[in-house]
Amino acid sequence: MRGGAAEPVGDGQWNLVVAPLGEFLERDLTLDRNARHTVAGIAGKHISRTLPAILLAIPLVAQADPAADKTVSGHTSETPPQSRSFEFRYGTVIKELPSGARIRVWIPVPQANAHQSVRRIGGELPFPVQLTTERKYGNKMLYMDGRVSNKTSLEISVAYRVRRTEVLGLVTRDRVKLTDSQRKLFLANSARVPTDGKPVRLLADLDLPKHDALKLGHVLYDKVERHMSYDKSRPGYGTGDAVWACDSRYGNCTDFHSLFISLSRSQGIPSRFEIGFPLPGKRGAGEIGGYHCWAFFHTQKQGWLPVDISEADKHPEMKDYYFGNLTENRITFTVGRDLTLTPPQDGDPLNYFIYPHVEVDGTVWPRTKMRKQFRFEDI
């Protein structure tokens, strides 16, 4: 099925609009100055909804190697950021489906912000699609709800055209001010990111610059980089558990940045988790094996500043650069942890949201029965 109307499946309490595929592809994922978005209706009508206030706190600002071909230099306000334009195809094949089962699918949608513009250019979707927004962080997603026919697998694919710009946070300050509710959210515990206990004890022997958030952020950045080693050869990595990272002292990007966020929030610095996909530094085309993530921390003077500590650990020559800066070799999809999707999933809150979330007859479908298909091509 290629878009179109469909009868709702479920309790019907969600005020959602089915967007035909043609209209879905034509809409641009950008924000206007009033931070409102439009969802196209079946009959061409438009319903305007105010985005969650938390999205306004994000500056309207793989395994590839996003550090490749990038050198450290003294950036100034006169240095133009690098940019990159590419097409990105997000796909999955859901396998071994029982005939007649109800299937619900949530697919993350890449975010538009000051460093990234996104336009949908194509897609293959087996059911009518709804573009929805979760309320906590403002993440967008595609939602599908239908019945499995006599096929045992479903293929889903969405293509985007993206322009991504390098983030030079130390010289191009966004100066976003946080509301009280935003500050509270970005200082709060999450299931695997505590603000007390074992992570905080890592700071016991440090002389912390308590009254300078930028310097304090740098101390925490250095501490995590020294404490951790990027290593995916051993089991246990990838859950983004700050306590586990304290004990193991190795992991991937989720483990590095969960520990950083835990330490930052423990010291009163609002911090957020951001996840997407990496692109290799060399332009061209190819498959992308998996996700990449990084973090931002907030100061009153600078606003949101990025860190990519796992890349700094993999590329020591880039350590200075990755405090306050991000290469253009990436695409952002979602923000935050412990996510309840829209409409809500039957399973537990998601640790993070980058791969498709699938439920079959109310049961979370295992990732072992899904095949990821991610690809980029520079334009």
N, C-alpha and C positions, 0 to 999 in steps of 0.2 A: 504494500500500500504506500502511495506517495503523498502523504498529507491528507487534508480534508477533514470533514466532521466525523465524529464518532461518539457513540453513547458512553457516558462516564461509567467507569468501573470503580466501585467503592462506596463510601458513605456520602459523597456529594457535598461535604461541608466546606470544601475549599473553593474560593472564588477564583477559579482559573479559567483561562481562555485557550482553546485549541487554536494554534496558528497553522494554517495550511503551509506546506513546505515552501511553496513559491514565495509567500509573504515572509516567511521566516528567513529565507536566504537573502531577501532584499534589504532587510533591516540592518543598520549599522550599530555595532555595540559601542556607542559613545554616549557621554553624559553631557547634557546641556548645562548652562550656568546655574539653573535652579535644581540641579541634581535629581532630575526626574527621568523616568523611562517610560516607554510606550510599548504595550503589548498589542499586537494586531489581532483583531477578532475575526471570526469566521466570515462575517458579512462585510468586512472591510472597515468596520468601526474600530475606534481606538480608545482604549481605556488607559488613562494616565494614573500612575501610582507613584507616591513619594517613596523614594528609596529609604532604607533604614538610615538613621542618623550616623550610625557607625561607619558607613561607607564614606561619608564626608571627611572622616579622619584620615583616609588614605589619600595621599597627595594626588590632585588632578595633575598631578605630577606628570647528561642525556646519555648508554651513557656516553654522551658526547663530552668534549672538554671545552667548556666555555672560556677558559683562560688562554687557550691557544692563540698565538699571534698577537697577544696584547703585552705591551711593555709598560713598565712603571715610569712615569715622567712627572714633572712638577706641574700639576694642573693649576690653572688660574682661571679667573672669571672670563678671561679672553679666549680660553681654550674651548673650541666647539666640541660638544659630545659626538661620539661616533654613532652611526645609525645603521640599520640593516632592514631590508624589506624581503619578505619570504612568504611562501605558502606553507601552511601547516595542516596536515591531515591527521585527524584523531579518529582511530577506528578500533573496533573490537569484534570478535566473533564469539558468541555465546553458544556453548556446545552442550550436547547430551540432554536436551530439554524434553521433558515428558509431554506427549501430545495432549492437548486440551487444557494444560495448566495455565493459570493466570500468571503473567509475568509483568513485573514492574521494573523499570530501568531509569536510573538517574545518571546523566552524563554531565560532568563539569564543563562550563563554558569559560573561555579566556576573558579576563577582565580588561576593560579599557581604562587607562589612567594617563597621567601626563607623560609617561615613558613608553606607552604602548597604545597604538590604535589597532582596532580589529574589525574586519568585515567578513561576514560569511559569504562564501562563494559557491558552495555546493554541498550535497549530502545524499546519503542513501539511508532512509529510516523506515523500519518495518511497520510502524504504527503512527497514528497522528501524534504530533509532538506539542508539548506545552513548554513555554519559556517561563520559568519561575525563579523566585529570589528567596533565599533563606534570610530570616530576619535578624540573626545575631550579627553577622558580618557583611551582609549584602552580597554574598556570592550568588552568581547566576548559574542555572543548570537547565538542561533539557530533561523533561520527564515524559515517559511513555508508559502506557498501561494497556495491556491487551491479552489476548489468548493465543497460546501456541497452536498452530495448525498441525498439519501432518509432518512438518519439517522438524528435524531434530536440532537444528542450529539456526541462529539469527545473526545476520551481519549488520553492523551499524557503522556509519562513517560520516564525518562532518569535516568540511574543508574551510579554512580561513585564510584570508590575506592579512598579513601582520606587518606593521612597521614598528620596530623596537629601537629605542634610543638608550644609549649609555647613561647611567645614573652617576652624576658627579655631585654627590651629596654635600661635600665639604665646601664647594664653591658656588653651588646653585641651590641655596637653601629654600625649602618649600614653605617654612614658617607656619605650617598648619598648627593651629591651636586646638587642644583637646577640650571637649566638654567634660563635665564631671562624670557623666555616665560612660563616656569613651575611656577616660582615664581609669575608671574603676574596672572596666572590662579588660584593658591591656595590662593591668596589674594583678589580675586574679589568678588563682591556681587553675590548672586544668588537670585532668586525670593522671597524666604522666609528666606534668611540669609543676612540681611543688615550689613554693616560695620559702620553705623552711627545711630543716632536717639536713640530710647528708650533703646535698649540693652546696648549701650555705657554708658548711664547715670547711669547704675548700678555700674559703676566703680568710680563714682565721689568722694566717700568718702574713697577710697583706696589709700595707698601709694605704687605705682607700681614700681617694680625694672626694669626700662626701659632698662637698659644696660645688662641684664642677661636674655636671652630668656627662659632658663630652669626654673629659679626662677619665672619669670613672668607667664610661663605656669602653674606652681603650684598654684600661686595666683588665676588665672582664674579658674582652676580646683576646688579649694576650694570654690570660690564664687558661681559657678554653683551648686555644691553639697549642699551648705547651702541654696541657693535661691529656689531650686526645691525639690519637693517630688515625688517619683515614685507612680503614682496613675492612674489606668485605670478604676476606678469605676465611673468616671464622663465623660461626653461627651467632644469632642473637641481635644483630644490628637491624636498624631500620624502623624500629617502633617509636623512636623519639621519646625514649624514657630517660629523663634526666638522672634519676637515681641509678639506673643501669649504667649510664655513661660514666658516672662517678666511679663505679666499681670496675667496669671493663676497661676503660681508658682507650677504647677504640670504637669505630662505628662508621656510619655514613653521614650524609648531610643532615638527616633528621636528628641524629643523636647529638652532633655538634651544636646545632642551633637550638635544640630543646634545652641543653645545658646552659647555653648563653642566655636564653630567655628566662630560665629559672633564676639564674644569678642576677640578671638585670632587674627583674621584678622584685626580687628579695631586697634590693637596694632602692626601691622606689622609682625605678626607671620604667615607664611603660614600654612594652615590647610586643612585637607581633611576628607571627610565623607566616611565611609566604611560600607557595609551592607551584611549580610548573614543570617545564622541560628545558634541558640544555640543548644548545646547538654547538657544533664544532666551530672553532674559530675560522677554519678554512671554508671559504664560500663554495657552494656546490649544491649537492642533493644527496639524500640518503635516509636510512632508517635511524630511529632514535630508540635506544634500548629501554629507557626508563626515565623516571622523574628526577628533578633536582629541586632543592629548596634552599632558602636563605632567610635572613631575619632583618627586621628594622627595629631600632630603638629611638625613643623620642626625647628631645631636649627642648626646653623653653625657647632657646635662642635659635637653634638650627632647624627645629621641626623633626621630621622623620629622617633618620640616617640608616643606610643599609650596611650589613656585614655579610660576607660569604666566607666563613671561617674554614669550612672543609676544603674549599678551593685554595685558600691561603696555605693550608697544611699540605696539600698536594703540590703546590707551586710556591715554595718559600720566597722566590724572587718577586712574587706578587703580594706578599703579606701586607706591605704598607698600602698598596692600592685597594685591597679588599676591605679595608676599614673606611667606610664612608662612600664607597663607589661600587658599581656593578657594571660588568661588561654588557654590551648589547646582545650577547650571544645566549639568549634565553627568551622564554615566553611565560608570562604569569597566568595561572589559571585561578587559584583560590587562596583565601586567607583564613587562618585560624585553625583551631583544634576542637574536638568534642562537638561535632556538627550534627544538628538535626536538620534534615533536608526538607524541601517543600515540594509536594506534601510530605508529611513525616514518614520515614521508613518504619517498618515493623521491628527491625533489629535495633541494636544499641547505637548510641551516637557514634559517628565516624571519627576515628582517631585523626585522620586528615582526609581530604577529598581530592584525589587526582585521577584515580582509575574509576571505571564505571562501577556503580553500586547496583546490584541486581538481586531481586527477591522473586522466588518462584513459589507460588502458593503460600506466601507469608514466611518463607525460609530464605535466609541469605544464601545466594548461590556462590559456591567456592570459586576463587580465582583460578584454581587448577582446571576449571571447566570454562575458562575464558582465554582467548588468545589476543594479546595486545598487538595493535598495528599503528605505529606512530611514524610519520615521515615528514621531512621538510624539503623544500626546494627554494633556493635563493632566486630572486627576480630582479 
